[in-house]
């Protein structure tokens, strides 16, 4: 792998950054200490800010895992513990469960932030090359490459379908918007399945499988 010219995190070898991310995730999972998770989270955010990554891209790596972590935090808060903290309707939030859920959510945010640091400072082709250098099976690297390639195509189709629905008044009002978005998502999954079958047939015809 050729060292890419640049400065700061953008100029580091992808193999080194990938090793750093794996080490950070392992520390976060093994040590199970909220202080370690918080330190890793702050370090990743600092690295993303120092790399001058677009703010909306940084925010995506914060907000997306937060939505996934909130149900886990709430479930642990109302399902574990003995010390009542607050009561929400028929549900009681316990101090111990909230603390455990907060630690779990913090670990998720830290791991995702380090993944964001890698993806925002490294071209995906270099990440794939680093994975192959570490002897990751070719089928895994090729699958990741296909996923990355067609993720943007599916997003473009989704955006185009939403623009078309908006021009027809399908997004007026939150109820209609939710219904239309669900319909578009279902159609998108069907198209993705059909596209996957066509790609598999094309690869098989070329002897790739």
C-alpha positions as CSV (number, residue, x, y, z in Angstrom):
1,X,0.0,0.0,0.0
2,X,1.3,3.4,-1.0
3,X,1.3,6.0,1.7
4,X,-1.1,8.7,0.6
5,X,0.2,12.2,0.6
6,X,-1.5,14.6,3.0
7,X,-1.3,16.1,6.4
8,X,-2.6,15.0,9.8
9,X,-5.0,12.1,10.0
10,X,-5.6,12.2,6.2
11,X,-2.0,11.5,5.6
12,X,-1.7,8.5,7.9
13,X,-1.4,5.0,6.5
14,X,-4.8,3.3,6.4
15,X,-3.4,0.2,8.1
16,X,-2.2,2.2,11.1
17,X,-5.6,3.9,11.4
18,X,-7.5,0.6,11.1
19,X,-5.3,-0.9,13.8
20,X,-5.9,2.1,16.0
21,X,-9.7,1.8,15.6
22,X,-9.6,-1.9,16.4
23,X,-7.5,-1.3,19.5
24,X,-9.9,1.5,20.6
25,X,-12.9,-0.7,20.2
26,X,-11.3,-3.6,22.1
27,X,-10.3,-1.3,25.0
28,X,-13.8,0.0,25.1
29,X,-15.4,-3.5,25.1
30,X,-13.0,-5.2,27.4
31,X,-12.4,-2.6,30.1
32,X,-16.1,-1.7,30.6
33,X,-15.4,1.6,32.3
34,X,-17.4,4.7,31.5
35,X,-14.4,6.9,31.9
36,X,-12.5,4.9,29.2
37,X,-15.6,5.2,26.9
38,X,-15.9,8.9,27.6
39,X,-12.1,9.4,26.9
40,X,-12.3,7.5,23.7
41,X,-15.4,9.4,22.6
42,X,-13.8,12.7,23.2
43,X,-10.6,11.6,21.4
44,X,-12.6,10.5,18.4
45,X,-14.6,13.7,18.2
46,X,-11.3,15.7,18.6
47,X,-9.8,13.8,15.8
48,X,-12.8,14.4,13.5
49,X,-12.8,18.1,14.3
50,X,-9.0,18.3,13.7
51,X,-9.4,16.6,10.3
52,X,-11.8,19.4,9.3
53,X,-14.5,16.9,8.3
54,X,-17.9,18.4,7.3
55,X,-20.0,19.1,10.3
56,X,-23.1,17.3,8.9
57,X,-21.0,14.2,8.4
58,X,-19.7,14.3,11.9
59,X,-23.2,14.9,13.2
60,X,-24.4,11.8,11.4
61,X,-22.0,9.6,13.3
62,X,-23.3,11.1,16.5
63,X,-27.1,11.2,15.9
64,X,-27.5,7.8,14.1
65,X,-26.1,5.7,16.9
66,X,-27.9,7.8,19.5
67,X,-31.3,6.8,18.1
68,X,-30.2,3.1,18.3
69,X,-28.8,3.5,21.8
70,X,-31.9,5.3,23.3
71,X,-34.2,2.2,23.4
72,X,-31.4,0.2,25.0
73,X,-30.8,2.9,27.7
74,X,-34.6,3.1,28.4
75,X,-35.0,-0.6,28.5
76,X,-32.2,-1.1,31.0
77,X,-33.4,1.9,33.0
78,X,-36.9,0.5,33.5
79,X,-35.9,-3.2,33.7
80,X,-33.0,-3.3,36.1
81,X,-32.3,-1.9,39.5
82,X,-33.8,-1.5,43.0
83,X,-33.5,2.2,43.6
84,X,-36.5,4.1,42.1
85,X,-35.5,7.4,40.4
86,X,-38.6,8.6,38.6
87,X,-41.9,7.2,37.5
88,X,-43.3,7.6,34.0
89,X,-46.9,6.5,33.9
90,X,-46.8,2.8,34.8
91,X,-43.0,2.5,34.3
92,X,-40.4,3.1,37.0
93,X,-36.9,4.3,36.1
94,X,-34.3,2.8,38.4
95,X,-31.0,4.5,39.2
96,X,-28.9,1.3,38.7
97,X,-30.5,0.5,35.3
98,X,-30.1,4.1,34.1
99,X,-26.4,4.0,35.0
100,X,-25.9,0.7,33.3
101,X,-27.9,1.9,30.2
102,X,-25.9,5.1,30.1
103,X,-22.6,3.2,30.1
104,X,-23.9,0.9,27.3
105,X,-25.0,3.9,25.2
106,X,-21.7,5.7,25.8
107,X,-19.8,2.6,24.6
108,X,-21.9,2.6,21.4
109,X,-21.3,6.3,20.8
110,X,-17.5,5.8,21.3
111,X,-17.3,2.9,18.9
112,X,-19.3,4.6,16.3
113,X,-17.2,7.8,16.7
114,X,-14.0,5.9,16.0
115,X,-15.6,4.3,13.0
116,X,-16.5,7.8,11.8
117,X,-13.0,9.0,12.4
118,X,-11.7,6.2,10.1
119,X,-14.3,6.7,7.3
120,X,-14.1,10.5,7.3
121,X,-10.3,10.5,7.0
122,X,-9.6,7.5,4.8
123,X,-10.9,6.7,1.2
124,X,-12.9,3.5,1.2
125,X,-10.5,2.0,-1.4
126,X,-7.6,2.4,1.1
127,X,-9.7,0.7,3.8
128,X,-10.4,-2.3,1.6
129,X,-6.7,-2.4,0.7
130,X,-5.8,-2.4,4.4
131,X,-8.2,-5.2,5.1
132,X,-6.7,-7.3,2.3
133,X,-3.2,-6.5,3.7
134,X,-4.4,-7.9,7.1
135,X,-5.4,-11.1,5.3
136,X,-9.2,-10.5,5.6
137,X,-10.9,-13.1,3.3
138,X,-11.4,-11.7,-0.2
139,X,-15.1,-12.6,0.0
140,X,-15.5,-10.2,3.0
141,X,-13.6,-7.4,1.3
142,X,-15.4,-7.8,-2.0
143,X,-18.8,-7.8,-0.2
144,X,-17.9,-4.6,1.6
145,X,-16.9,-3.1,-1.7
146,X,-20.2,-4.0,-3.3
147,X,-22.1,-2.7,-0.3
148,X,-20.3,0.6,-0.4
149,X,-20.8,1.0,-4.1
150,X,-24.5,0.2,-4.2
151,X,-25.4,2.1,-1.0
152,X,-25.0,5.4,-2.8
153,X,-27.1,4.1,-5.8
154,X,-29.9,3.1,-3.4
155,X,-29.7,6.5,-1.7
156,X,-29.9,8.3,-5.0
157,X,-33.0,6.2,-5.9
158,X,-34.6,6.9,-2.5
159,X,-34.0,10.7,-2.9
160,X,-35.3,10.7,-6.5
161,X,-38.5,8.9,-5.3
162,X,-39.0,11.3,-2.5
163,X,-38.6,14.3,-4.8
164,X,-41.2,12.7,-7.1
165,X,-43.6,12.0,-4.2
166,X,-43.2,15.6,-3.0
167,X,-44.1,17.0,-6.4
168,X,-47.3,15.0,-6.2
169,X,-48.2,16.1,-2.7
170,X,-47.3,12.8,-1.1
171,X,-45.3,14.4,1.7
172,X,-47.9,17.0,2.8
173,X,-48.6,16.4,6.5
174,X,-46.6,14.1,8.8
175,X,-49.1,11.2,8.5
176,X,-48.9,11.2,4.7
177,X,-45.2,11.7,4.8
178,X,-44.7,8.6,7.1
179,X,-46.9,6.5,4.9
180,X,-45.2,7.7,1.7
181,X,-41.7,7.1,3.1
182,X,-42.7,3.6,4.2
183,X,-44.0,2.8,0.7
184,X,-40.8,4.2,-0.9
185,X,-38.7,2.2,1.5
186,X,-40.6,-1.0,0.7
187,X,-40.2,-0.4,-3.1
188,X,-36.5,0.3,-2.5
189,X,-36.0,-3.0,-0.8
190,X,-37.7,-4.8,-3.7
191,X,-35.5,-3.0,-6.2
192,X,-32.4,-3.8,-4.2
193,X,-33.3,-7.5,-4.1
194,X,-33.9,-7.6,-7.9
195,X,-30.6,-5.7,-8.4
196,X,-28.7,-8.2,-6.2
197,X,-30.0,-11.1,-8.2
198,X,-29.0,-9.5,-11.5
199,X,-25.5,-8.7,-10.1
200,X,-25.1,-12.3,-8.9
201,X,-26.0,-13.6,-12.3
202,X,-23.6,-11.2,-14.0
203,X,-20.8,-12.2,-11.6
204,X,-21.5,-15.9,-12.1
205,X,-21.5,-15.5,-15.9
206,X,-18.0,-14.0,-15.6
207,X,-16.8,-16.8,-13.4
208,X,-16.5,-14.6,-10.3
209,X,-18.4,-17.0,-8.1
